[in-house]
């Protein structure tokens, strides 16, 4: 039996749209994969403080951020995530934090 869902029902029943996308499997990182870039960033910033001491701001903070971002990018490539999926999550994250920033 075939069920016909008219196009205007997507506004009434948004879950119907997700039925059309069921074959699209969302890839999510494991907890360890999500923590690897954060642990790397903490390690590199700690190393920066150890090497430069009181002159930490003169050190390589940006390099640590770039290396951690590169590691996160490698993990995303291994999970076969598309750039549009990554970009939409970035926009969602910034959008959810924006009210707190504006206060």
N, CA and C atoms as an extended XYZ file, in Angstrom:
309
Properties=species:S:1:pos:R:3:atomname:S:1:resname:S:1:resid:I:1 pbc="F F F"
N         0.831       -1.166        0.000 N   UNK     1
C         0.000        0.000        0.000 CA  UNK     1
C         0.887        1.245        0.000 C   UNK     1
N         0.660        2.148       -0.914 N   UNK     2
C         1.429        3.364       -1.030 CA  UNK     2
C         0.673        4.508       -0.377 C   UNK     2
N         1.386        5.234        0.455 N   UNK     3
C         0.789        6.382        1.138 CA  UNK     3
C         1.294        7.639        0.458 C   UNK     3
N         0.394        8.485        0.027 N   UNK     4
C         0.749        9.743       -0.613 CA  UNK     4
C         0.729       10.850        0.427 C   UNK     4
N         1.847       11.562        0.542 N   UNK     5
C         1.946       12.677        1.477 CA  UNK     5
C         2.043       13.948        0.649 C   UNK     5
N         1.022       14.794        0.682 N   UNK     6
C         1.104       16.031       -0.086 CA  UNK     6
C         2.191       16.954        0.459 C   UNK     6
N         2.710       17.803       -0.416 N   UNK     7
C         3.828       18.662       -0.062 CA  UNK     7
C         3.496       19.629        1.066 C   UNK     7
N         2.266       20.122        1.131 N   UNK     8
C         1.939       21.081        2.178 CA  UNK     8
C         1.828       20.444        3.555 C   UNK     8
N         1.846       19.137        3.656 N   UNK     9
C         1.782       18.497        4.966 CA  UNK     9
C         3.115       18.578        5.703 C   UNK     9
N         4.214       18.958        4.993 N   UNK    10
C         5.499       19.096        5.662 CA  UNK    10
C         5.471       20.224        6.677 C   UNK    10
N         4.641       21.215        6.447 N   UNK    11
C         4.546       22.296        7.424 CA  UNK    11
C         3.771       21.847        8.652 C   UNK    11
N         2.839       20.910        8.472 N   UNK    12
C         2.045       20.428        9.595 CA  UNK    12
C         2.772       19.315       10.328 C   UNK    12
N         3.370       18.415        9.583 N   UNK    13
C         4.062       17.265       10.162 CA  UNK    13
C         5.529       17.285        9.729 C   UNK    13
N         6.386       17.994       10.444 N   UNK    14
C         7.785       18.066       10.024 CA  UNK    14
C         8.513       16.738       10.082 C   UNK    14
N         8.011       15.804       10.882 N   UNK    15
C         8.689       14.512       10.958 CA  UNK    15
C         8.541       13.733        9.656 C   UNK    15
N         7.578       14.081        8.822 N   UNK    16
C         7.414       13.388        7.537 CA  UNK    16
C         8.607       13.632        6.643 C   UNK    16
N         9.191       14.823        6.726 N   UNK    17
C        10.342       15.128        5.899 CA  UNK    17
C        11.521       14.242        6.270 C   UNK    17
N        11.656       13.922        7.545 N   UNK    18
C        12.762       13.074        7.967 CA  UNK    18
C        12.596       11.648        7.456 C   UNK    18
N        11.367       11.243        7.166 N   UNK    19
C        11.158        9.916        6.608 CA  UNK    19
C        11.769        9.805        5.222 C   UNK    19
N        11.781       10.909        4.484 N   UNK    20
C        12.368       10.892        3.157 CA  UNK    20
C        13.883       10.787        3.209 C   UNK    20
N        14.483       11.180        4.323 N   UNK    21
C        15.936       11.182        4.465 CA  UNK    21
C        16.452       10.019        5.293 C   UNK    21
N        15.645        8.998        5.498 N   UNK    22
C        16.055        7.891        6.373 CA  UNK    22
C        17.252        7.127        5.832 C   UNK    22
N        17.422        7.101        4.493 N   UNK    23
C        18.544        6.349        3.956 CA  UNK    23
C        19.863        7.090        4.169 C   UNK    23
N        19.796        8.371        4.508 N   UNK    24
C        20.987        9.140        4.791 CA  UNK    24
C        21.393        8.904        6.240 C   UNK    24
N        22.504        8.204        6.444 N   UNK    25
C        22.962        7.862        7.784 CA  UNK    25
C        23.874        8.973        8.278 C   UNK    25
N        23.581        9.503        9.450 N   UNK    26
C        24.415       10.551       10.023 CA  UNK    26
C        25.573        9.910       10.761 C   UNK    26
N        26.775       10.383       10.444 N   UNK    27
C        27.971        9.860       11.087 CA  UNK    27
C        28.304       10.753       12.277 C   UNK    27
N        28.431       10.165       13.419 N   UNK    28
C        28.764       10.921       14.616 CA  UNK    28
C        30.064       10.374       15.189 C   UNK    28
N        30.931       11.264       15.666 N   UNK    29
C        32.176       10.787       16.263 CA  UNK    29
C        31.918       10.150       17.621 C   UNK    29
N        32.776        9.228       17.975 N   UNK    30
C        32.702        8.647       19.309 CA  UNK    30
C        33.209        9.683       20.312 C   UNK    30
N        33.050        9.396       21.580 N   UNK    31
C        33.514       10.320       22.615 CA  UNK    31
C        35.026       10.510       22.524 C   UNK    31
N        35.755        9.441       22.286 N   UNK    32
C        37.207        9.542       22.173 CA  UNK    32
C        37.605       10.400       20.972 C   UNK    32
N        36.934       10.190       19.836 N   UNK    33
C        37.243       10.990       18.653 CA  UNK    33
C        36.931       12.467       18.881 C   UNK    33
N        35.901       12.758       19.638 N   UNK    34
C        35.549       14.149       19.920 CA  UNK    34
C        36.532       14.783       20.897 C   UNK    34
N        37.106       13.987       21.787 N   UNK    35
C        38.020       14.525       22.796 CA  UNK    35
C        39.458       14.660       22.319 C   UNK    35
N        39.833       13.958       21.260 N   UNK    36
C        41.219       13.996       20.783 CA  UNK    36
C        41.677       15.414       20.449 C   UNK    36
N        40.930       16.225       19.656 N   UNK    37
C        41.410       17.589       19.391 CA  UNK    37
C        41.477       18.460       20.642 C   UNK    37
N        40.559       18.264       21.583 N   UNK    38
C        40.563       19.055       22.817 CA  UNK    38
C        41.770       18.691       23.671 C   UNK    38
N        42.043       17.400       23.788 N   UNK    39
C        43.213       16.950       24.560 CA  UNK    39
C        44.493       17.458       23.909 C   UNK    39
N        44.541       17.421       22.582 N   UNK    40
C        45.709       17.929       21.860 CA  UNK    40
C        45.885       19.426       22.121 C   UNK    40
N        44.794       20.187       22.098 N   UNK    41
C        44.871       21.619       22.347 CA  UNK    41
C        45.354       21.912       23.770 C   UNK    41
N        44.826       21.187       24.745 N   UNK    42
C        45.252       21.381       26.137 CA  UNK    42
C        46.735       21.053       26.280 C   UNK    42
N        47.170       19.966       25.646 N   UNK    43
C        48.580       19.580       25.721 CA  UNK    43
C        49.478       20.640       25.089 C   UNK    43
N        49.105       21.113       23.891 N   UNK    44
C        49.945       22.092       23.203 CA  UNK    44
C        49.970       23.437       23.934 C   UNK    44
N        48.843       23.861       24.489 N   UNK    45
C        48.841       25.109       25.254 CA  UNK    45
C        49.628       24.969       26.550 C   UNK    45
N        49.562       23.793       27.179 N   UNK    46
C        50.363       23.548       28.382 CA  UNK    46
C        51.848       23.562       28.046 C   UNK    46
N        52.196       22.971       26.914 N   UNK    47
C        53.582       22.982       26.455 CA  UNK    47
C        54.041       24.409       26.185 C   UNK    47
N        53.148       25.207       25.642 N   UNK    48
C        53.449       26.614       25.386 CA  UNK    48
C        53.730       27.361       26.689 C   UNK    48
N        52.917       27.107       27.704 N   UNK    49
C        53.136       27.749       29.012 CA  UNK    49
C        54.449       27.262       29.617 C   UNK    49
N        54.749       25.982       29.464 N   UNK    50
C        55.989       25.421       30.018 CA  UNK    50
C        57.214       26.033       29.342 C   UNK    50
N        57.151       26.207       28.027 N   UNK    51
C        58.315       26.726       27.297 CA  UNK    51
C        58.487       28.226       27.512 C   UNK    51
N        57.404       28.992       27.407 N   UNK    52
C        57.521       30.453       27.450 CA  UNK    52
C        57.295       31.047       28.833 C   UNK    52
N        56.757       30.291       29.766 N   UNK    53
C        56.580       30.789       31.126 CA  UNK    53
C        55.662       31.995       31.193 C   UNK    53
N        56.180       33.107       31.711 N   UNK    54
C        55.364       34.306       31.857 CA  UNK    54
C        55.057       34.988       30.526 C   UNK    54
N        55.825       34.700       29.516 N   UNK    55
C        55.610       35.283       28.191 CA  UNK    55
C        54.779       34.352       27.305 C   UNK    55
N        53.787       33.729       27.881 N   UNK    56
C        52.968       32.751       27.159 CA  UNK    56
C        52.262       33.377       25.969 C   UNK    56
N        51.817       34.609       26.106 N   UNK    57
C        51.111       35.257       25.007 CA  UNK    57
C        52.027       35.514       23.820 C   UNK    57
N        53.332       35.487       24.046 N   UNK    58
C        54.288       35.645       22.948 CA  UNK    58
C        54.544       34.328       22.234 C   UNK    58
N        54.004       33.260       22.761 N   UNK    59
C        54.274       31.934       22.218 CA  UNK    59
C        53.409       31.574       21.029 C   UNK    59
N        53.301       30.323       20.794 N   UNK    60
C        52.650       29.807       19.601 CA  UNK    60
C        51.223       29.347       19.892 C   UNK    60
N        50.407       30.222       20.460 N   UNK    61
C        49.026       29.848       20.756 CA  UNK    61
C        48.235       29.567       19.478 C   UNK    61
N        48.454       30.392       18.453 N   UNK    62
C        47.733       30.210       17.196 CA  UNK    62
C        48.133       28.911       16.508 C   UNK    62
N        49.384       28.538       16.632 N   UNK    63
C        49.848       27.277       16.041 CA  UNK    63
C        49.152       26.106       16.725 C   UNK    63
N        49.001       26.188       18.038 N   UNK    64
C        48.317       25.128       18.782 CA  UNK    64
C        46.866       25.021       18.329 C   UNK    64
N        46.210       26.167       18.141 N   UNK    65
C        44.825       26.153       17.659 CA  UNK    65
C        44.734       25.566       16.256 C   UNK    65
N        45.640       25.947       15.377 N   UNK    66
C        45.622       25.437       14.006 CA  UNK    66
C        45.896       23.930       13.957 C   UNK    66
N        46.841       23.467       14.758 N   UNK    67
C        47.130       22.029       14.778 CA  UNK    67
C        45.945       21.233       15.318 C   UNK    67
N        45.300       21.750       16.347 N   UNK    68
C        44.126       21.061       16.889 CA  UNK    68
C        42.974       21.067       15.888 C   UNK    68
N        42.807       22.168       15.168 N   UNK    69
C        41.774       22.229       14.130 CA  UNK    69
C        42.089       21.260       12.989 C   UNK    69
N        43.371       21.129       12.660 N   UNK    70
C        43.766       20.180       11.611 CA  UNK    70
C        43.480       18.741       12.043 C   UNK    70
N        43.717       18.435       13.299 N   UNK    71
C        43.411       17.095       13.811 CA  UNK    71
C        41.904       16.841       13.762 C   UNK    71
N        41.117       17.854       14.137 N   UNK    72
C        39.658       17.710       14.053 CA  UNK    72
C        39.220       17.521       12.603 C   UNK    72
N        39.877       18.216       11.679 N   UNK    73
C        39.571       18.049       10.262 CA  UNK    73
C        39.905       16.658        9.758 C   UNK    73
N        41.012       16.107       10.212 N   UNK    74
C        41.390       14.738        9.818 CA  UNK    74
C        40.362       13.738       10.331 C   UNK    74
N        39.902       13.944       11.546 N   UNK    75
C        38.868       13.051       12.098 CA  UNK    75
C        37.589       13.173       11.282 C   UNK    75
N        37.231       14.398       10.886 N   UNK    76
C        36.030       14.596       10.072 CA  UNK    76
C        36.171       13.921        8.711 C   UNK    76
N        37.351       13.977        8.123 N   UNK    77
C        37.579       13.311        6.842 CA  UNK    77
C        37.461       11.798        7.005 C   UNK    77
N        37.999       11.275        8.085 N   UNK    78
C        37.900        9.823        8.320 CA  UNK    78
C        36.463        9.373        8.542 C   UNK    78
N        35.614       10.276        9.104 N   UNK    79
C        34.201        9.963        9.289 CA  UNK    79
C        33.384       10.205        8.020 C   UNK    79
N        34.054       10.711        6.969 N   UNK    80
C        33.431       10.996        5.672 CA  UNK    80
C        32.302       12.019        5.795 C   UNK    80
N        32.528       13.029        6.610 N   UNK    81
C        31.558       14.109        6.740 CA  UNK    81
C        31.748       15.098        5.600 C   UNK    81
N        30.657       15.651        5.099 N   UNK    82
C        30.742       16.631        4.032 CA  UNK    82
C        30.980       18.016        4.628 C   UNK    82
N        31.511       18.911        3.795 N   UNK    83
C        31.768       20.257        4.265 CA  UNK    83
C        30.465       20.962        4.621 C   UNK    83
N        29.403       20.701        3.864 N   UNK    84
C        28.118       21.350        4.159 CA  UNK    84
C        27.568       20.893        5.511 C   UNK    84
N        27.788       19.638        5.870 N   UNK    85
C        27.340       19.155        7.178 CA  UNK    85
C        28.143       19.803        8.300 C   UNK    85
N        29.442       19.943        8.095 N   UNK    86
C        30.292       20.577        9.103 CA  UNK    86
C        29.910       22.046        9.250 C   UNK    86
N        29.704       22.728        8.122 N   UNK    87
C        29.365       24.140        8.148 CA  UNK    87
C        28.018       24.397        8.816 C   UNK    87
N        27.057       23.529        8.570 N   UNK    88
C        25.754       23.716        9.213 CA  UNK    88
C        25.849       23.535       10.727 C   UNK    88
N        26.683       22.629       11.191 N   UNK    89
C        26.867       22.455       12.631 CA  UNK    89
C        27.616       23.638       13.252 C   UNK    89
N        28.549       24.226       12.496 N   UNK    90
C        29.245       25.417       12.982 CA  UNK    90
C        28.256       26.558       13.166 C   UNK    90
N        27.389       26.751       12.168 N   UNK    91
C        26.394       27.816       12.241 CA  UNK    91
C        25.431       27.569       13.399 C   UNK    91
N        25.023       26.318       13.596 N   UNK    92
C        24.126       25.982       14.700 CA  UNK    92
C        24.789       26.259       16.051 C   UNK    92
N        26.055       25.899       16.189 N   UNK    93
C        26.772       26.123       17.447 CA  UNK    93
C        26.917       27.603       17.754 C   UNK    93
N        27.305       28.376       16.752 N   UNK    94
C        27.458       29.815       16.965 CA  UNK    94
C        26.107       30.452       17.255 C   UNK    94
N        25.068       30.006       16.547 N   UNK    95
C        23.735       30.552       16.768 CA  UNK    95
C        23.201       30.263       18.157 C   UNK    95
N        23.506       29.108       18.699 N   UNK    96
C        23.033       28.785       20.046 CA  UNK    96
C        23.804       29.552       21.116 C   UNK    96
N        25.053       29.932       20.824 N   UNK    97
C        25.852       30.675       21.802 CA  UNK    97
C        25.636       32.176       21.705 C   UNK    97
N        25.065       32.655       20.617 N   UNK    98
C        24.947       34.096       20.393 CA  UNK    98
C        24.126       34.837       21.464 C   UNK    98
N        22.998       34.309       21.953 N   UNK    99
C        22.293       35.052       23.011 CA  UNK    99
C        23.123       35.278       24.265 C   UNK    99
N        23.932       34.306       24.629 N   UNK   100
C        24.792       34.477       25.807 CA  UNK   100
C        25.886       35.501       25.549 C   UNK   100
N        26.370       35.555       24.333 N   UNK   101
C        27.421       36.525       24.001 CA  UNK   101
C        26.859       37.942       24.034 C   UNK   101
N        25.624       38.106       23.585 N   UNK   102
C        25.029       39.440       23.519 CA  UNK   102
C        24.652       39.995       24.891 C   UNK   102
N        24.539       39.134       25.872 N   UNK   103
C        24.189       39.604       27.230 CA  UNK   103
C        25.402       40.177       27.833 C   UNK   103
